[in-house]
Amino acid sequence: MLSVRIRPARALLALLLTALLASCATTPGAGPTPSAVRFAPAFGNAATLARQDAILSGQARSDNAREIDRLLATLDDATLARDAAALQAGDPLYNFAGRALQRRGLPLPRPFDRGTQWHFDAGNRPPAESDGYRPPMKVAVLLPLSGNLATAAAPVRDGLLAGYYGEHRRRPDVQFYDTTGTAAGATAAYARAAAEGADFVVGPLGRDEVSALFQQPQLAVPMLVLNRGAVAPPDGKAGFSLAPEDDGLAAAEYLLARERRMTLIIEGSDDNGRRASQAFRERFSERGGKVTRVISVAETPGDLSAILATASQEGVDSVFLAVRGGTARALTPQLALAGLGGKTRVGTSQLTSGTGKPVEDMALDGIAFPTETWTSRGVPALPAASVTGERVPTARGPAARLFAFGYDAWLLTAYLEKLALGANTEIRGATGRLQLDGFGNVVRTPSWSVFSGGQAVPVADGG
């Protein structure tokens, strides 16, 4: 079985970094004066780019942000933590540096610099409960209840309602609006919700819908969209997704945390496989890893023995499988024959697609993959996924992932203020641990499982 126990040295490093961050700021939000700071060269270059970020737009701004992320990714944990803590409040680089720390599971020295982008007192909300629970007064949920995306919307809707009705404290009024799965439908639904007094909006779900809304000049009502758009969330807006890119990023961090630096990628020919692979490549390379080669395969892969034999001679210490379960089953014997079967192997959440027969799935033994906390080990506030699936069709099989996603959308609605204004705050959701970065993006740390005896077995968090 694949070893997934956390290295004691990394746990110790996290404690040392926490102490370092505390020592670098004598008062909350304050850092050393600029003359006392001696930044690492890459950090200083990133600071220069961050100062011009606000005056850029469109693709130029996206490229600038990507370069900032690339520069920060070249820093080791201790240097990144030290220089981030030295930034003064309001420095435009801080939110980038804080996001880089979050992605590595490292603590922030202080809350993100959010300025006036959030207005949580709108709608006369009562004060927050002791655990941070402070939902809006009137929530509009924008989902494609008809059209091509209606099948995906149903489990999201039911998961949100499961969280809503499972809460016994004050709950907001909730109204659902059908976006029909189109950009025009989403903008019309948002306008109607705003006109009818909603003080918070959840959705829409489709990528085109999100992009269309984010390009609108006036979005007065705060919102939590449920997908990634073509542009970053505007001020006062948050984004939450289960995008394939997130699996790629999680897999890269998983391997880097285990000191794997030479990886072979095998990607599926579908959109999910390609997107996860691309995200993995970028993150892994930014952080100092090397992708030796990328092999694209069809759903039924052919004979790859020659190319795998060559790959095994290239110093590979790990394999990233951005493919479905059936494809992975066909690949594992070939990996073993090429001498790659004993390498650290990690997949995406797609790995469970087409599985369910332990005798056949034993071929997947040893492969780790990101998954939802609820489906892999359960969460206290929800019945077990197996039990819920028997009673609720929209929580059954592959739909369980979207059901968990909808449940977490409710949690984020109720605890968004806690995440936005605190430092190192998180909520334990059905899809994983949830935080909010300095740009309004929900950062999800998934749970992990590994195939053993043909069945998915949970891995201890942090292991």
FIKOLVEX-98392 format. One line per field, with one value per residue (C-alpha): residue number from 1; residue in one letter; x, y, z. Coordinates in Angstrom, 2 decimals, always signed. Layout:
// FIKOLVEX-98392
num c(NUM/...)
residu c(A/...)
xx c(X/...)
yy c(Y/...)
zz c(Z/...)
***
This chain:
// FIKOLVEX-98392
num c(1/2/3/4/5/6/7/8/9/10/11/12/13/14/15/16/17/18/19/20/21/22/23/24/25/26/27/28/29/30/31/32/33/34/35/36/37/38/39/40/41/42/43/44/45/46/47/48/49/50/51/52/53/54/55/56/57/58/59/60/61/62/63/64/65/66/67/68/69/70/71/72/73/74/75/76/77/78/79/80/81/82/83/84/85/86/87/88/89/90/91/92/93/94/95/96/97/98/99/100/101/102/103/104/105/106/107/108/109/110/111/112/113/114/115/116/117/118/119/120/121/122/123/124/125/126/127/128/129/130/131/132/133/134/135/136/137/138/139/140/141/142/143/144/145/146/147/148/149/150/151/152/153/154/155/156/157/158/159/160/161/162/163/164/165/166/167/168/169/170/171/172/173/174/175/176/177/178/179/180/181/182/183/184/185/186/187/188/189/190/191/192/193/194/195/196/197/198/199/200/201/202/203/204/205/206/207/208/209/210/211/212/213/214/215/216/217/218/219/220/221/222/223/224/225/226/227/228/229/230/231/232/233/234/235/236/237/238/239/240/241/242/243/244/245/246/247/248/249/250/251/252/253/254/255/256/257/258/259/260/261/262/263/264/265/266/267/268/269/270/271/272/273/274/275/276/277/278/279/280/281/282/283/284/285/286/287/288/289/290/291/292/293/294/295/296/297/298/299/300/301/302/303/304/305/306/307/308/309/310/311/312/313/314/315/316/317/318/319/320/321/322/323/324/325/326/327/328/329/330/331/332/333/334/335/336/337/338/339/340/341/342/343/344/345/346/347/348/349/350/351/352/353/354/355/356/357/358/359/360/361/362/363/364/365/366/367/368/369/370/371/372/373/374/375/376/377/378/379/380/381/382/383/384/385/386/387/388/389/390/391/392/393/394/395/396/397/398/399/400/401/402/403/404/405/406/407/408/409/410/411/412/413/414/415/416/417/418/419/420/421/422/423/424/425/426/427/428/429/430/431/432/433/434/435/436/437/438/439/440/441/442/443/444/445/446/447/448/449/450/451/452/453/454/455/456/457/458/459/460/461/462/463)
residu c(M/L/S/V/R/I/R/P/A/R/A/L/L/A/L/L/L/T/A/L/L/A/S/C/A/T/T/P/G/A/G/P/T/P/S/A/V/R/F/A/P/A/F/G/N/A/A/T/L/A/R/Q/D/A/I/L/S/G/Q/A/R/S/D/N/A/R/E/I/D/R/L/L/A/T/L/D/D/A/T/L/A/R/D/A/A/A/L/Q/A/G/D/P/L/Y/N/F/A/G/R/A/L/Q/R/R/G/L/P/L/P/R/P/F/D/R/G/T/Q/W/H/F/D/A/G/N/R/P/P/A/E/S/D/G/Y/R/P/P/M/K/V/A/V/L/L/P/L/S/G/N/L/A/T/A/A/A/P/V/R/D/G/L/L/A/G/Y/Y/G/E/H/R/R/R/P/D/V/Q/F/Y/D/T/T/G/T/A/A/G/A/T/A/A/Y/A/R/A/A/A/E/G/A/D/F/V/V/G/P/L/G/R/D/E/V/S/A/L/F/Q/Q/P/Q/L/A/V/P/M/L/V/L/N/R/G/A/V/A/P/P/D/G/K/A/G/F/S/L/A/P/E/D/D/G/L/A/A/A/E/Y/L/L/A/R/E/R/R/M/T/L/I/I/E/G/S/D/D/N/G/R/R/A/S/Q/A/F/R/E/R/F/S/E/R/G/G/K/V/T/R/V/I/S/V/A/E/T/P/G/D/L/S/A/I/L/A/T/A/S/Q/E/G/V/D/S/V/F/L/A/V/R/G/G/T/A/R/A/L/T/P/Q/L/A/L/A/G/L/G/G/K/T/R/V/G/T/S/Q/L/T/S/G/T/G/K/P/V/E/D/M/A/L/D/G/I/A/F/P/T/E/T/W/T/S/R/G/V/P/A/L/P/A/A/S/V/T/G/E/R/V/P/T/A/R/G/P/A/A/R/L/F/A/F/G/Y/D/A/W/L/L/T/A/Y/L/E/K/L/A/L/G/A/N/T/E/I/R/G/A/T/G/R/L/Q/L/D/G/F/G/N/V/V/R/T/P/S/W/S/V/F/S/G/G/Q/A/V/P/V/A/D/G/G)
xx c(+0.00/+1.18/+2.71/+0.90/+2.04/+3.09/+6.79/+7.57/+9.98/+7.19/+4.93/+7.81/+8.42/+4.80/+5.22/+8.46/+6.83/+3.98/+6.50/+8.40/+5.26/+4.38/+7.85/+7.81/+4.78/+4.93/+1.35/-1.51/-1.22/+2.07/+5.43/+8.94/+9.58/+10.59/+14.18/+14.53/+13.24/+15.62/+13.39/+14.49/+15.06/+12.05/+9.84/+11.05/+10.34/+6.86/+6.29/+7.12/+4.58/+1.94/+2.17/+1.03/-1.65/-4.51/-3.96/-4.06/-7.12/-8.13/-5.46/-2.64/-3.80/-4.21/-0.69/+0.70/-0.97/+0.31/+3.87/+3.54/+2.38/+5.28/+7.85/+6.40/+6.30/+10.09/+10.57/+10.98/+8.40/+10.50/+11.48/+7.93/+6.59/+9.28/+8.85/+5.04/+5.11/+7.37/+4.88/+3.05/-0.74/-2.17/+0.83/-0.60/+1.63/+0.23/-2.87/-0.75/+1.76/-1.00/-2.63/+0.70/+0.97/-2.58/-1.92/+0.97/-1.05/+1.02/-0.35/-1.01/+0.70/-2.52/-5.87/-5.97/-6.16/-9.76/-10.33/-14.05/-14.95/-17.35/-20.40/-21.71/-23.98/-26.22/-29.74/-29.53/-28.16/-28.11/-24.64/-22.67/-23.02/-20.00/-18.89/-19.12/-22.55/-24.11/-26.27/-27.88/-31.50/-32.76/-30.86/-31.47/-30.22/-29.57/-29.53/-30.32/-33.49/-34.33/-32.14/-29.00/-27.54/-30.68/-29.42/-26.31/-28.32/-30.67/-28.09/-26.58/-30.05/-30.82/-27.44/-27.96/-31.42/-30.05/-27.70/-30.38/-32.97/-30.34/-29.63/-31.90/-30.77/-31.98/-32.24/-32.68/-35.58/-34.53/-35.87/-34.78/-34.45/-34.13/-31.22/-32.06/-28.32/-27.66/-25.73/-28.84/-30.87/-28.29/-28.07/-31.87/-32.20/-29.65/-31.43/-34.75/-33.29/-31.74/-35.01/-36.90/-34.67/-32.12/-29.13/-27.04/-26.94/-25.73/-24.95/-25.07/-23.63/-22.48/-19.08/-20.61/-23.23/-20.56/-18.44/-21.43/-22.38/-18.84/-18.65/-21.72/-20.90/-23.26/-23.43/-24.71/-25.67/-22.84/-22.69/-21.09/-20.84/-20.57/-18.03/-14.92/-15.51/-13.26/-12.41/-11.61/-14.45/-15.12/-14.95/-17.58/-18.05/-16.73/-16.18/-16.47/-15.96/-15.17/-13.14/-10.75/-7.96/-8.43/-7.65/-4.48/-3.35/-4.12/-2.18/+0.84/+0.91/+0.42/+3.54/+5.62/+4.80/+6.25/+9.39/+8.58/+10.24/+10.21/+6.77/+5.31/+1.83/-0.71/-3.74/-7.10/-8.26/-11.39/-11.70/-11.44/-8.23/-6.57/-7.54/-6.35/-3.10/-2.41/-3.02/-0.78/+2.04/+1.98/+1.91/+4.43/+6.90/+6.48/+7.34/+10.56/+9.30/+9.97/+7.45/+9.50/+6.84/+3.08/+1.34/-2.18/-4.35/-7.80/-10.39/-9.17/-5.40/-3.35/+0.06/+2.28/+5.05/+7.74/+7.11/+6.67/+9.91/+11.67/+9.96/+11.13/+14.74/+14.22/+14.45/+10.69/+9.73/+5.95/+3.09/+0.09/-2.94/-5.51/-7.79/-10.93/-10.93/-11.45/-8.54/-6.33/-7.13/-5.84/-2.71/-1.55/-0.27/+1.72/+3.17/+4.21/+5.92/+7.83/+9.08/+6.79/+4.29/+6.18/+6.42/+4.14/+0.97/-1.72/-4.94/-7.81/-11.35/-12.18/-10.38/-13.58/-15.54/-16.31/-15.25/-17.24/-16.19/-13.42/-12.11/-11.46/-10.45/-7.63/-5.57/-5.82/-4.36/-1.86/-3.17/-4.14/-6.74/-8.56/-12.13/-14.92/-14.85/-18.52/-18.32/-15.00/-15.35/-18.51/-19.23/-21.08/-23.92/-24.99/-26.10/-23.64/-23.41/-24.49/-27.62/-28.48/-28.03/-30.57/-33.18/-32.35/-31.75/-29.82/-27.26/-26.60/-23.55/-21.65/-24.29/-23.09/-20.18/-22.52/-24.79/-21.79/-20.92/-24.41/-24.19/-20.94/-22.49/-24.92/-22.10/-20.17/-23.25/-23.63/-19.93/-18.52/-17.92/-15.87/-13.72/-13.37/-12.35/-10.33/-6.77/-6.26/-9.97/-11.60/-14.76/-14.92/-17.26/-18.59/-16.12/-13.09/-11.57/-12.66/-10.82/-11.12/-8.14/-7.54/-9.24/-12.57/-11.73/-12.70/-9.61/-10.65/-8.32/-9.84/-9.69/-7.62/-8.29/-6.21/-7.30/-6.59/-8.03/-10.01/-11.80/-11.25/-9.89/-9.69/-6.28/-5.83/-6.04/-2.57/-1.20)
yy c(+0.00/+3.52/+5.23/+8.49/+9.34/+12.98/+13.57/+14.77/+17.33/+19.05/+19.18/+20.70/+23.21/+24.37/+25.03/+26.91/+29.03/+29.92/+31.19/+33.03/+34.77/+35.87/+37.31/+39.27/+41.37/+43.26/+44.42/+42.89/+43.85/+45.69/+44.70/+46.08/+49.40/+49.11/+50.12/+47.16/+44.61/+42.56/+40.55/+37.56/+38.64/+36.70/+38.19/+41.69/+41.14/+39.89/+43.03/+45.20/+43.37/+43.50/+47.30/+47.53/+44.84/+47.21/+49.34/+46.32/+44.61/+41.63/+39.21/+41.53/+41.38/+37.61/+37.20/+39.56/+37.61/+34.33/+35.67/+36.83/+33.35/+31.81/+33.97/+33.21/+29.50/+29.46/+30.37/+27.78/+27.73/+29.58/+32.41/+32.88/+32.99/+35.43/+37.88/+37.73/+38.59/+41.59/+43.21/+46.20/+46.33/+47.33/+46.16/+44.86/+41.78/+40.54/+38.87/+37.03/+35.93/+34.89/+32.80/+31.08/+30.28/+28.94/+26.64/+25.07/+24.64/+27.26/+29.89/+33.52/+36.21/+38.29/+38.43/+39.24/+42.91/+43.09/+46.84/+47.64/+44.87/+43.11/+44.63/+42.06/+44.44/+45.03/+43.79/+44.34/+40.90/+39.96/+39.57/+36.40/+33.38/+32.29/+29.90/+32.61/+31.61/+34.72/+33.99/+36.69/+37.71/+36.81/+34.47/+34.05/+30.76/+30.95/+27.47/+25.99/+24.24/+23.66/+23.20/+21.14/+21.70/+20.81/+17.30/+18.75/+21.45/+19.02/+17.49/+20.94/+22.25/+19.29/+19.43/+23.12/+22.41/+19.56/+22.01/+24.67/+22.45/+20.81/+24.17/+24.99/+28.55/+31.58/+30.84/+33.27/+33.29/+31.34/+31.81/+29.77/+31.35/+29.37/+30.54/+27.98/+27.36/+30.38/+33.61/+35.67/+33.62/+34.11/+37.88/+38.15/+35.97/+38.08/+41.29/+39.90/+38.64/+42.04/+43.80/+41.50/+42.35/+39.54/+40.55/+37.57/+35.46/+31.86/+30.73/+30.56/+27.13/+27.22/+28.64/+30.82/+32.06/+33.06/+34.81/+36.77/+37.96/+38.96/+41.16/+43.15/+46.74/+46.77/+43.85/+45.46/+42.25/+40.10/+36.61/+33.18/+31.78/+28.03/+27.78/+29.47/+32.28/+33.73/+36.62/+36.82/+37.53/+41.28/+42.88/+41.54/+38.36/+34.86/+31.84/+28.16/+25.27/+21.61/+22.30/+19.70/+22.23/+21.88/+18.15/+18.91/+21.50/+19.18/+16.32/+18.55/+19.66/+16.06/+14.91/+17.95/+17.40/+13.90/+15.25/+13.83/+15.94/+13.89/+13.01/+11.28/+12.49/+10.26/+12.33/+11.39/+12.83/+14.35/+17.95/+17.03/+15.08/+17.81/+20.60/+18.67/+17.81/+21.40/+22.73/+20.01/+20.82/+24.52/+24.13/+21.28/+23.11/+26.42/+24.69/+23.18/+19.82/+18.43/+16.77/+14.29/+13.76/+13.86/+10.88/+11.40/+8.29/+7.38/+5.93/+2.50/+2.94/+0.88/-0.66/+1.90/-0.49/+1.17/+4.74/+3.66/+1.70/+4.86/+6.95/+4.58/+5.40/+9.14/+9.25/+9.23/+9.02/+9.46/+9.14/+11.45/+9.73/+12.24/+9.46/+7.61/+4.38/+2.08/+3.66/+3.46/-0.27/-0.86/+1.21/-0.25/-3.59/-1.69/+0.61/-2.41/-4.09/-0.87/-0.74/+2.15/+0.22/+0.89/+4.63/+7.02/+7.15/+9.78/+10.32/+12.78/+12.42/+10.90/+7.75/+6.44/+6.82/+3.35/+1.55/-0.39/-4.00/-4.79/-7.82/-5.65/-2.56/-4.35/-3.26/+0.28/-0.64/+1.91/+4.85/+7.86/+10.40/+13.48/+12.98/+14.53/+14.24/+13.27/+10.38/+9.03/+9.33/+11.29/+14.62/+15.06/+17.21/+14.83/+11.19/+8.80/+9.14/+5.51/+6.05/+9.36/+7.83/+5.12/+7.73/+10.63/+9.87/+13.11/+12.02/+8.67/+7.55/+10.28/+12.85/+12.54/+14.84/+17.60/+17.02/+17.63/+20.69/+22.12/+21.45/+23.39/+26.24/+26.64/+26.55/+29.22/+31.40/+31.21/+31.46/+33.70/+36.62/+34.39/+33.26/+36.72/+38.64/+36.12/+34.89/+31.15/+30.48/+27.54/+25.49/+21.73/+21.03/+18.00/+18.47/+19.25/+22.07/+25.46/+28.78/+32.08/+33.67/+37.40/+37.50/+35.93/+32.37/+29.51/+27.36/+23.75/+21.19/+17.82/+14.62/+11.77/+8.11/+5.24/+2.02/-1.04/-4.48/-2.98/-0.49/+3.19/+3.57/+6.99/+8.43/+10.37/+14.13/+15.54/+12.05)
zz c(+0.00/-0.73/+2.28/+3.01/+6.51/+6.96/+7.46/+11.01/+9.57/+7.65/+10.70/+12.68/+9.89/+10.10/+13.84/+13.27/+10.58/+12.91/+15.46/+12.73/+11.51/+15.02/+15.59/+12.32/+13.26/+16.55/+16.19/+14.21/+10.55/+11.04/+9.55/+9.61/+7.94/+4.27/+5.02/+7.40/+4.89/+2.78/+0.46/-1.59/-5.23/-6.56/-3.85/-4.68/-8.38/-7.51/-5.41/-8.43/-10.56/-7.81/-7.66/-11.28/-11.07/-10.28/-13.40/-15.73/-17.14/-19.22/-20.40/-19.35/-15.75/-15.87/-17.26/-14.63/-11.81/-13.24/-13.28/-9.67/-8.69/-10.62/-8.84/-5.40/-6.20/-6.58/-2.90/-0.17/+2.63/+5.19/+2.82/+1.57/+5.15/+6.31/+3.44/+3.54/+7.24/+6.50/+4.12/+5.54/+5.67/+2.31/+0.27/-3.04/-2.90/+0.41/-1.02/-3.59/-0.97/+1.42/-1.27/-1.93/+1.78/+1.84/-1.10/+0.79/+3.97/+5.80/+8.23/+7.35/+9.43/+9.45/+7.66/+3.96/+2.97/+1.78/+1.99/+1.73/-0.71/+1.71/+3.40/+5.82/+7.71/+4.70/+5.31/+9.07/+9.89/+13.57/+15.11/+14.41/+16.67/+18.71/+15.93/+13.26/+11.92/+10.38/+7.35/+5.18/+5.58/+2.10/-0.22/-3.94/-5.42/-9.17/-10.73/-14.17/-13.05/-16.73/-19.78/-20.36/-16.90/-14.95/-14.14/-12.49/-10.71/-8.93/-6.52/-5.87/-4.96/-2.71/-0.97/-0.23/+1.17/+3.30/+4.96/+5.22/+6.91/+9.09/+10.73/+13.68/+14.30/+12.39/+8.68/+5.80/+3.40/+0.30/-3.21/-6.24/-9.69/-12.93/-15.10/-17.86/-18.13/-20.34/-19.91/-20.64/-18.18/-15.45/-15.83/-15.92/-12.80/-10.92/-11.85/-10.71/-7.42/-6.70/-7.53/-5.15/-2.19/-1.97/+0.13/-1.03/-4.20/-4.57/-8.13/-11.05/-11.86/-15.49/-16.52/-19.23/-16.77/-14.24/-16.87/-18.14/-14.66/-13.70/-16.77/-15.75/-14.66/-11.67/-9.24/-6.07/-4.25/-2.81/-4.25/-4.17/-7.69/-8.17/-10.96/-12.35/-14.77/-17.45/-15.11/-11.38/-8.91/-8.54/-5.09/-2.74/-4.79/-4.05/-6.25/-5.32/-7.74/-8.20/-11.33/-12.80/-12.28/-8.52/-8.74/-10.67/-8.12/-5.21/-6.81/-7.41/-3.77/-2.65/-4.51/-3.56/+0.12/-0.27/-1.92/-5.34/-8.03/-11.27/-12.56/-15.58/-16.56/-18.28/-19.25/-20.71/-24.02/-22.47/-21.28/-17.60/-18.08/-20.13/-17.71/-14.65/-16.42/-17.44/-13.92/-12.48/-14.91/-14.13/-10.35/-10.23/-12.46/-10.59/-7.34/-8.69/-9.92/-13.38/-15.67/-17.69/-20.32/-20.93/-22.50/-23.85/-24.04/-25.27/-22.92/-24.01/-24.16/-26.57/-26.10/-24.36/-23.40/-25.51/-24.35/-20.72/-20.84/-22.02/-19.35/-16.62/-17.54/-17.02/-13.24/-12.66/-8.98/-9.42/-11.90/-12.21/-13.76/-15.03/-16.31/-15.37/-13.41/-16.38/-18.23/-15.14/-14.78/-18.30/-17.62/-14.31/-15.70/-18.31/-15.65/-13.61/-16.56/-17.26/-13.65/-12.70/-10.62/-7.39/-7.92/-6.05/-8.14/-7.73/-9.68/-9.83/-8.48/-11.90/-10.78/-9.17/-12.42/-13.75/-10.58/-8.00/-8.56/-6.05/-7.95/-11.02/-9.06/-7.27/-10.29/-8.84/-5.45/-4.20/-6.25/-4.11/-5.23/-3.88/-2.78/-0.75/+3.02/+3.19/+0.74/+2.06/+5.84/+6.63/+8.30/+11.61/+10.27/+7.48/+7.48/+5.87/+2.10/+1.65/+3.75/+2.09/-1.35/-0.56/+0.35/-1.96/-5.66/-6.18/-3.56/-5.21/-7.19/-9.07/-8.02/-4.40/-5.22/-6.38/-3.39/-1.10/-3.18/-2.65/+1.08/+1.25/-0.73/+2.16/+4.72/+2.82/+2.67/+6.45/+7.39/+4.66/+7.02/+9.32/+6.41/+4.89/+7.98/+9.98/+9.60/+9.14/+9.55/+7.83/+7.88/+7.62/+4.77/+2.94/+0.08/+2.27/+4.32/+2.98/+3.21/+1.33/-0.38/-0.78/-4.18/-3.28/-4.34/-2.06/-1.50/-0.98/+0.58/-0.30/+1.66/+0.23/-0.33/-1.69/-3.38/-1.26/-1.93/-4.79/-2.54/-1.77/+1.77/+3.48/+4.22/+7.46/+6.82/+6.50/+5.95)
***
